[in-house]
């Protein structure tokens, strides 16, 4: 009933929304070459990680797919590449380091004072940078 109301009053077209959503996740080369490239990278990085799941293949390791001739170890999928290169051990170590930094920053902010004014923007920037690095390669 609500969808009928939206269609009649606001001229909402759910079919176009559905098609838009399908197109957003299309990984064929003709639909979006960038998405296709990232899909191929994802498959290659995960396959490489399966070969070295605990400690990874090492920093600078190259999966079966490369994007750049000058930097073949550089991938758009930053966190998946980190998993491939460092394995579960490395991902856990990096994550614990970031969590520790954020918790220490929160503690400093709770105590107040001039340090809180300096630390808060850094913590917000750190979290924002980490989210952007993962969401917009």
C-alpha positions, 0 to 999 in steps of 0.5 A: 500500500505504501509503495502504491502511494509513493508511485501515485503521489511522487511518481516513484518508479520501483522498476528503475530503482531495481535496475539501477541497483542491479547495474551498480553490482554488475561486474561485466566488462561492458557494464563498468570496466572498473568494477570488472577489474576490481572483481578480477582483482578480488578473485585473484587476491582471495585465491592467493590468500587461500594459499597463504591464509595465516601469515599471507604472501608477504608485503610486495607479493603479487597476485596473479592479476596486476594493474600497474607495471611499475607497481605490480603489488598495488591493488585498488582493493586495499583491505583485501590486498592487505589480507593477501599480503599479511594473512589473518595474523597481519589483519588482526595485528593491524586491527588491534593497533588501530583499535588501541589507538582509538581507545587511547584517544577516547580515553584522552578525550574523556579526561578533557583538557587541551589534549582532548581538543588536539586528539579528537580531530585526529581520531575522527580523521583516522576513522574517516580515512580508514572508511574512505580507503575501504569504500572508495578505492 
